[in-house]
Amino acid sequence: MEQQHSIIAVIGLGYVGLPLAVEFGKHYRVIGYDLCADRISELKRGEDHTLEADLAALNEVQRLHESNPTQGLTLTSSPDDLQPANIFIVTVPTPIDKFNTPDLQPLLNASETIGKVLKKGDIVIYESTTYPGCTEEDCVPVLERASHLRFNEDFFCGYSPERINPGDKINTLTKIRKITSGSTPDTAQKIDNLYNTILENGTYLAPSIKVAEAAKAVENSQRDVNISFMNELALICDRVGIDTQDVLDAAATKWNFLPYRPGLVGGHCIGVDPYYLAHKAKMLGYDPQVILSGRAVNNSMAKFIADKTLKMLIRKGFAILHTPILILGVTFKENCPDIRNTKVVDIANELEAFGCQVDIYDPWANKEEVRHELGKALIDNINPATEYKAVIACVAHDEFKSFDFLRYKKQGCVIFDVKGIVPRHLTDARL
C-alpha cells in the first residue's frame, strides 16, 4: 500500500494508544478504537484521565477529520468502524495474573477483533509488550483463523514496542527513538517509514519481530535487575546499621558506577516484563535465575517497609492495634495518575493485617479507580486533627515535597522516607 493511502486503526486508547492515535492523526486518517464506551465519550469531550495526551492536539485532530476526511482522528467503540483501515496498531495491556503468568487474553481478543475485518494486503503492528515469538506464534494464528487469510501471503505483521513513560513530559512519543520490525523485508520497511513520519529521532529497524520483542523485554528486565541489587543493598545496609544513600553517594564517585536507587518497583513495564521473558525461557526448558531472583527481591520491599515501620512504632512505645498511619501516595510513580501494579497497596495491606488504621492520600490518583482496582479508599484531605503515629512517604509527587514533616516529627511520629523527599534530619528511616 502507498503511504499516503494508509488508514490506521489504533486498538486500545490508553497511555500508549492515545498519544499514538493523536500523532498519526496529524498525518493520516486514524480510527481510534477502545472497548470502553465511557473512554470514547471522555475523549470526544476532549478529556483524558491518563493525562498523557496533549488535549489541544486531541481536539485539533478530531476537528481535522471533520474538515478533511483523509486525515484526522475519529473515535469509536464499535468494531465495525474498523473496516476501512489497512494498518492496525495494537496497544492493549499485557498484564500478568496472580501467579505471575502472562495474561495474553487482551492481546488475543484484539487480534480476534482485527481478524474479523482484516483484508488482503493489510498490516497488523503490535506494540503491546510480549515475549519473543508471541506475535507469530500466538497472535498470527488468531488473525488467520478469524480472517481466513494467510500470513505473509495475504496479510503481514510487525512489532514496534511501546516506550511511553507515564508522567514524563520530556521523553514523549515523538522524541524517543523507536524499534521497528516486520514479518517480511518489504513490510519491515513500510512499518519503519510509517513511524518515521511522526518521530523526531528516527527508528531502529530490527532484523526480525522476535528480536524486537526480546529487546523490549530486556530493556525493562535490565532495569528491574539493577534496582533489585540496590534494594538488596538497602536490606543489607539496614542490618549493618548504615545509611544506604551514604553508601551510594560514596560509590558514585567512581566514574563508571551506575546511579540506580532502591525503591518500590511497580507500573506496567518494569514489574511485569521480566515475567514475560522468564515465561518464554521456561517454555524452552531454561529456568532463569537472575531475572526471577531480582523480581523476588523487588517484590519483598513493601513488606520490608511495613515491617520496619511496625518495629519503629514499637520502639517508640506506640501500640500497633488501631494505630493511625498516613501513607503519602499510591500511584506507581511521581506526578502521574497511573496506579497499575503499584506496590504501595502492599504496604497498606501489610500494616492493616497487623490492625493499623491506614489512611492513603494521593492528589493525583482517581479515587474511584483506586477503589475499584485496589480495593482502597483514598482520603480527600489530610485532617490536621488526626494524630498519626507514622507517616510513610511512598511517592515523590511535587505536592509532597512541601509537606510539613517537621510538624509530625515534633509529635514523635515515625517518618519513613521511601523516595528521598524528606529532609534527612526528619526521617527515622529511608531507603
C-alpha positions as CSV (number, residue, x, y, z in Angstrom):
1,M,0.0,0.0,0.0
2,E,1.1,3.6,-0.6
3,Q,2.0,5.5,2.5
4,Q,-0.3,8.4,1.6
5,H,-3.3,6.0,1.3
6,S,-2.8,4.4,4.8
7,I,-5.8,4.4,7.1
8,I,-4.6,3.5,10.5
9,A,-6.7,1.9,13.3
10,V,-5.2,2.1,16.8
11,I,-6.7,-0.6,19.0
12,G,-6.7,0.4,22.7
13,L,-6.6,4.1,23.7
14,G,-4.8,4.1,27.0
15,Y,-1.4,5.5,28.0
16,V,0.2,4.2,24.8
17,G,-2.6,4.2,22.2
18,L,-4.0,7.6,22.6
19,P,-0.8,9.6,22.1
20,L,0.0,7.4,19.1
21,A,-3.5,8.0,17.6
22,V,-3.2,11.7,18.1
23,E,0.3,11.9,16.4
24,F,-0.7,9.7,13.5
25,G,-3.9,11.7,13.1
26,K,-1.9,14.8,12.2
27,H,-0.7,13.0,9.0
28,Y,-3.2,10.2,8.3
29,R,-6.8,9.2,8.7
30,V,-6.9,7.4,12.1
31,I,-9.6,5.3,13.7
32,G,-9.1,5.2,17.4
33,Y,-10.9,2.1,18.9
34,D,-11.4,1.2,22.5
35,L,-13.8,-1.4,24.1
36,C,-14.8,1.0,26.8
37,A,-17.6,3.3,25.5
38,D,-17.0,5.6,28.5
39,R,-13.4,6.1,27.4
40,I,-14.6,7.1,23.9
41,S,-17.1,9.5,25.3
42,E,-14.4,11.1,27.6
43,L,-12.0,11.5,24.6
44,K,-14.7,13.0,22.4
45,R,-15.3,15.6,25.1
46,G,-11.6,16.5,24.9
47,E,-10.7,14.9,28.3
48,D,-8.1,12.3,29.2
49,H,-7.9,10.9,32.7
50,T,-4.4,9.4,32.0
51,L,-3.0,12.9,31.4
52,E,-0.8,11.6,28.7
53,A,-2.4,13.3,25.7
54,D,-2.0,16.8,24.5
55,L,-5.6,17.9,24.9
56,A,-5.3,20.7,22.4
57,A,-3.8,18.3,19.8
58,L,-6.5,15.7,20.6
59,N,-9.2,18.3,19.9
60,E,-7.4,19.5,16.8
61,V,-7.0,16.1,15.1
62,Q,-10.7,15.4,15.8
63,R,-11.7,18.7,14.2
64,L,-9.2,18.0,11.3
65,H,-11.2,14.9,10.3
66,E,-14.4,16.9,10.1
67,S,-12.8,19.3,7.6
68,N,-10.6,16.7,5.8
69,P,-11.9,13.1,5.7
70,T,-8.5,11.8,4.6
71,Q,-6.8,13.0,7.8
72,G,-7.5,13.4,11.5
73,L,-8.9,11.2,14.2
74,T,-12.3,9.5,14.7
75,L,-13.1,7.6,17.9
76,T,-15.3,4.6,18.3
77,S,-16.1,1.6,20.4
78,S,-17.7,-0.3,17.6
79,P,-15.6,-3.0,15.9
80,D,-17.5,-2.5,12.6
81,D,-16.0,1.0,12.3
82,L,-12.5,-0.6,11.8
83,Q,-13.3,-2.0,8.4
84,P,-11.8,0.9,6.3
85,A,-8.4,0.5,8.0
86,N,-5.5,-1.1,6.2
87,I,-2.9,-0.7,9.1
88,F,-3.8,-1.9,12.6
89,I,-1.7,-1.0,15.6
90,V,-2.4,-2.9,18.8
91,T,-1.7,-1.1,22.1
92,V,-3.8,-3.2,24.6
93,P,-2.5,-4.1,28.0
94,T,-0.5,-7.3,28.5
95,P,-0.7,-7.9,32.3
96,I,0.2,-10.9,34.5
97,D,-2.2,-12.9,36.6
98,K,-1.9,-13.7,40.3
99,F,0.6,-16.4,39.5
100,N,2.8,-14.0,37.6
101,T,2.0,-15.7,34.4
102,P,1.5,-13.6,31.2
103,D,-2.2,-12.9,30.5
104,L,-2.5,-12.7,26.8
105,Q,-6.3,-12.5,26.7
106,P,-6.5,-8.8,25.9
107,L,-4.0,-9.3,23.1
108,L,-5.8,-12.3,21.7
109,N,-9.1,-10.6,21.9
110,A,-7.7,-7.6,20.0
111,S,-6.3,-10.0,17.3
112,E,-9.8,-11.6,17.0
113,T,-11.4,-8.2,16.6
114,I,-8.9,-7.2,13.9
115,G,-9.1,-10.6,12.2
116,K,-12.8,-10.1,11.5
117,V,-12.2,-7.0,9.4
118,L,-8.7,-8.0,8.0
119,K,-8.3,-7.7,4.2
120,K,-5.7,-8.7,1.7
121,G,-2.6,-6.5,1.9
122,D,-3.3,-5.3,5.4
123,I,-0.6,-4.9,8.1
124,V,-1.0,-5.6,11.8
125,I,1.5,-4.0,14.1
126,Y,1.8,-5.0,17.8
127,E,3.1,-2.5,20.3
128,S,2.0,-4.4,23.5
129,T,4.8,-5.9,25.5
130,T,5.2,-9.7,24.8
131,Y,7.8,-12.4,24.9
132,P,9.9,-13.3,21.9
133,G,7.7,-15.3,19.5
134,C,4.3,-14.2,20.8
135,T,3.3,-12.2,17.7
136,E,4.0,-15.0,15.2
137,E,3.2,-18.0,17.5
138,D,0.1,-16.7,19.5
139,C,-1.4,-13.7,17.6
140,V,-1.0,-14.7,14.0
141,P,-3.0,-17.9,14.3
142,V,-5.9,-15.9,15.7
143,L,-5.7,-13.5,12.9
144,E,-5.6,-16.3,10.3
145,R,-8.5,-18.1,11.9
146,A,-10.7,-15.0,12.2
147,S,-9.9,-13.7,8.7
148,H,-9.5,-16.9,6.7
149,L,-6.4,-15.2,5.2
150,R,-2.8,-16.5,5.1
151,F,0.1,-14.8,7.0
152,N,2.8,-13.3,4.8
153,E,0.8,-14.0,1.7
154,D,-2.5,-12.2,2.3
155,F,-1.6,-10.1,5.3
156,F,1.5,-9.1,7.2
157,C,2.6,-8.2,10.7
158,G,5.1,-6.1,12.5
159,Y,6.2,-5.4,16.1
160,S,7.3,-2.0,17.4
161,P,7.4,-2.0,21.2
162,E,6.0,1.0,23.0
163,R,8.3,3.2,25.0
164,I,5.8,5.5,26.7
165,N,7.0,6.6,30.1
166,P,3.9,7.8,32.1
167,G,4.2,11.2,33.5
168,D,7.4,12.0,31.5
169,K,6.9,15.2,29.6
170,I,10.4,15.2,28.1
171,N,10.8,11.8,26.6
172,T,7.5,11.8,24.8
173,L,6.4,9.7,21.9
174,T,7.7,11.9,19.1
175,K,11.1,12.4,20.8
176,I,12.1,8.8,21.6
177,R,13.8,6.5,19.1
178,K,11.6,3.6,18.3
179,I,12.4,0.0,17.4
180,T,10.5,-1.3,14.3
181,S,10.3,-4.7,12.6
182,G,8.2,-6.6,10.1
183,S,7.4,-10.1,9.0
184,T,9.0,-9.6,5.6
185,P,11.7,-7.2,4.4
186,D,9.2,-5.1,2.5
187,T,6.7,-5.0,5.4
188,A,9.5,-4.0,7.8
189,Q,10.5,-1.1,5.5
190,K,6.9,0.1,5.2
191,I,6.5,0.0,9.0
192,D,9.8,1.8,9.5
193,N,8.7,4.5,7.1
194,L,5.3,4.9,8.7
195,Y,6.8,5.5,12.2
196,N,9.4,7.9,10.8
197,T,6.6,10.3,9.8
198,I,5.9,11.1,13.4
199,L,9.3,10.6,15.2
200,E,11.9,13.3,15.6
201,N,14.8,11.0,16.4
202,G,14.1,8.2,14.0
203,T,13.9,4.4,14.3
204,Y,16.0,1.3,14.7
205,L,14.9,-1.4,12.3
206,A,15.4,-4.7,14.0
207,P,16.2,-7.8,11.9
208,S,13.2,-9.7,13.0
209,I,10.0,-9.5,15.0
210,K,11.4,-11.8,17.6
211,V,14.5,-9.5,18.1
212,A,12.2,-6.5,18.6
213,E,10.0,-8.4,21.1
214,A,13.1,-9.6,23.0
215,A,14.6,-6.1,23.1
216,K,11.5,-4.7,24.8
217,A,11.5,-7.4,27.4
218,V,15.3,-6.9,28.0
219,E,15.0,-3.1,28.4
220,N,12.8,-3.3,31.4
221,S,14.3,-6.6,32.8
222,Q,17.7,-4.9,32.9
223,R,16.3,-2.0,35.0
224,D,14.5,-4.4,37.3
225,V,17.6,-6.4,38.0
226,N,19.7,-3.3,38.6
227,I,17.1,-1.9,41.0
228,S,16.8,-5.3,42.8
229,F,20.6,-5.1,43.5
230,M,20.0,-1.6,45.1
231,N,17.1,-3.0,47.1
232,E,19.2,-5.9,48.3
233,L,21.9,-3.4,49.3
234,A,19.3,-1.5,51.3
235,L,18.3,-4.6,53.1
236,I,21.9,-5.3,53.9
237,C,22.7,-1.7,55.0
238,D,19.6,-1.8,57.3
239,R,21.1,-4.8,59.1
240,V,24.6,-3.3,59.2
241,G,23.1,-0.1,60.6
242,I,24.4,2.3,57.9
243,D,22.5,4.6,55.5
244,T,22.1,3.2,52.0
245,Q,22.3,6.6,50.4
246,D,25.6,7.4,52.2
247,V,26.9,4.2,50.6
248,L,25.6,5.1,47.2
249,D,27.0,8.6,47.4
250,A,30.4,7.2,48.2
251,A,30.3,4.5,45.5
252,A,29.1,7.1,42.9
253,T,32.4,8.8,43.0
254,K,33.7,6.1,40.7
255,W,33.4,7.1,37.1
256,N,31.5,4.0,35.9
257,F,29.2,3.5,38.8
258,L,25.5,3.2,37.7
259,P,23.2,5.6,39.6
260,Y,20.3,3.3,40.4
261,R,18.4,3.8,43.7
262,P,16.4,1.4,45.8
263,G,12.6,1.7,45.9
264,L,9.3,0.2,45.1
265,V,9.0,-1.3,41.6
266,G,5.6,-1.1,40.1
267,G,4.0,0.1,36.9
268,H,3.0,-1.5,33.7
269,C,6.6,-2.4,32.5
270,I,9.4,-3.0,35.0
271,G,7.4,-5.1,37.4
272,V,5.7,-7.1,34.6
273,D,8.1,-7.5,31.6
274,P,10.6,-9.8,33.3
275,Y,7.9,-12.3,33.9
276,Y,7.2,-12.4,30.2
277,L,10.9,-13.1,29.4
278,A,11.1,-15.7,32.2
279,H,7.9,-17.4,30.9
280,K,9.4,-17.8,27.4
281,A,12.6,-19.1,28.9
282,K,10.7,-21.7,30.9
283,M,8.8,-22.7,27.8
284,L,12.1,-23.5,26.2
285,G,13.4,-25.5,29.1
286,Y,15.6,-22.9,30.8
287,D,15.0,-21.9,34.4
288,P,16.0,-18.2,34.6
289,Q,17.9,-17.4,37.8
290,V,18.9,-13.7,37.8
291,I,15.6,-12.4,36.4
292,L,13.4,-14.2,38.9
293,S,15.7,-13.6,41.9
294,G,15.6,-9.8,41.1
295,R,11.8,-10.0,41.0
296,A,11.7,-11.7,44.4
297,V,13.8,-9.0,46.0
298,N,11.8,-6.2,44.5
299,N,8.5,-7.8,45.5
300,S,9.8,-8.1,49.1
301,M,10.3,-4.4,49.6
302,A,6.8,-3.5,50.5
303,K,6.8,-6.0,53.4
304,F,10.2,-4.7,54.5
305,I,8.9,-1.1,54.7
306,A,5.8,-2.2,56.6
307,D,7.7,-4.4,59.0
308,K,10.3,-1.8,59.7
309,T,7.6,0.8,60.3
310,L,6.0,-1.5,62.8
311,K,9.3,-2.2,64.6
312,M,10.0,1.6,64.9
313,L,6.5,2.2,66.3
314,I,7.1,-0.5,68.9
315,R,10.4,1.0,69.9
316,K,8.8,4.4,70.4
317,G,6.2,2.8,72.7
318,F,3.2,3.0,70.4
319,A,0.6,0.3,70.4
320,I,0.1,-1.3,67.0
321,L,-3.6,-2.1,67.1
322,H,-5.7,0.8,65.7
323,T,-2.6,3.0,65.3
324,P,-3.3,5.7,62.7
325,I,-0.7,5.7,59.8
326,L,-0.6,8.0,56.9
327,I,0.7,6.9,53.5
328,L,1.6,9.6,51.1
329,G,1.0,8.5,47.5
330,V,-0.5,5.4,45.9
331,T,0.5,5.8,42.2
332,F,3.4,3.7,41.0
333,K,5.5,6.9,40.2
334,E,5.5,10.6,40.8
335,N,3.3,13.2,39.2
336,C,1.1,10.9,37.2
337,P,-2.2,9.1,38.0
338,D,-1.1,5.6,36.9
339,I,-1.8,3.0,39.6
340,R,-1.0,-0.1,37.6
341,N,0.9,-2.7,39.6
342,T,1.6,-0.2,42.4
343,K,3.3,-1.8,45.4
344,V,2.1,0.9,47.8
345,V,-1.0,-1.1,48.3
346,D,1.1,-4.0,49.5
347,I,2.5,-1.8,52.3
348,A,-1.1,-0.8,53.3
349,N,-2.3,-4.4,53.3
350,E,0.6,-5.5,55.5
351,L,0.0,-2.7,58.0
352,E,-3.7,-3.4,58.1
353,A,-3.1,-7.1,58.7
354,F,-1.5,-6.1,62.0
355,G,-4.5,-4.0,62.9
356,C,-3.2,-0.5,62.0
357,Q,-5.6,2.2,60.7
358,V,-4.1,3.2,57.4
359,D,-5.1,6.4,55.5
360,I,-3.8,6.9,52.0
361,Y,-3.7,10.4,50.4
362,D,-2.8,11.0,46.8
363,P,-3.9,14.1,44.9
364,W,-3.0,12.6,41.6
365,A,-4.9,9.3,41.8
366,N,-8.5,8.8,40.7
367,K,-10.5,7.8,43.9
368,E,-13.0,5.5,42.0
369,E,-10.2,3.8,40.1
370,V,-8.3,3.1,43.3
371,R,-11.4,1.8,45.0
372,H,-12.3,-0.5,42.0
373,E,-8.8,-1.7,41.1
374,L,-7.0,-1.7,44.5
375,G,-9.9,-2.0,47.0
376,K,-8.7,1.1,48.9
377,A,-10.5,4.3,49.8
378,L,-8.4,7.4,49.5
379,I,-8.9,10.2,51.9
380,D,-9.9,13.6,50.4
381,N,-7.6,15.6,52.6
382,I,-5.2,15.2,55.4
383,N,-7.1,16.0,58.6
384,P,-4.7,18.0,60.9
385,A,-6.6,16.7,63.9
386,T,-5.7,13.1,63.2
387,E,-2.7,12.1,65.4
388,Y,-0.8,9.9,63.0
389,K,1.9,7.8,64.7
390,A,3.7,7.1,61.4
391,V,4.0,8.8,58.0
392,I,5.3,6.9,55.0
393,A,6.3,9.0,52.0
394,C,5.9,6.4,49.2
395,V,5.6,8.6,46.1
396,A,7.6,11.8,45.2
397,H,4.7,13.9,44.0
398,D,5.7,17.6,43.9
399,E,2.9,18.3,46.4
400,F,4.6,16.1,49.0
401,K,7.9,18.0,48.8
402,S,6.4,20.8,50.7
403,F,4.6,18.6,53.2
404,D,5.0,19.7,56.8
405,F,7.1,16.7,58.0
406,L,8.5,18.8,60.8
407,R,5.2,19.1,62.5
408,Y,4.8,15.3,62.7
409,K,8.4,14.8,63.7
410,K,7.7,17.1,66.7
411,Q,4.8,14.9,67.7
412,G,7.1,11.9,67.9
413,C,5.7,10.4,64.7
414,V,7.7,7.7,62.8
415,I,8.7,9.1,59.4
416,F,9.8,6.6,56.7
417,D,11.1,8.2,53.5
418,V,10.8,5.7,50.6
419,K,11.6,8.2,47.9
420,G,14.2,10.6,49.2
421,I,11.9,13.7,49.5
422,V,12.1,14.2,53.3
423,P,14.9,16.3,54.9
424,R,17.2,13.7,56.3
425,H,17.2,15.1,59.8
426,L,13.4,14.5,60.0
427,T,13.5,10.8,59.0
428,D,13.5,7.7,61.2
429,A,14.2,5.5,58.2
430,R,14.8,5.8,54.4
431,L,15.6,3.5,51.6
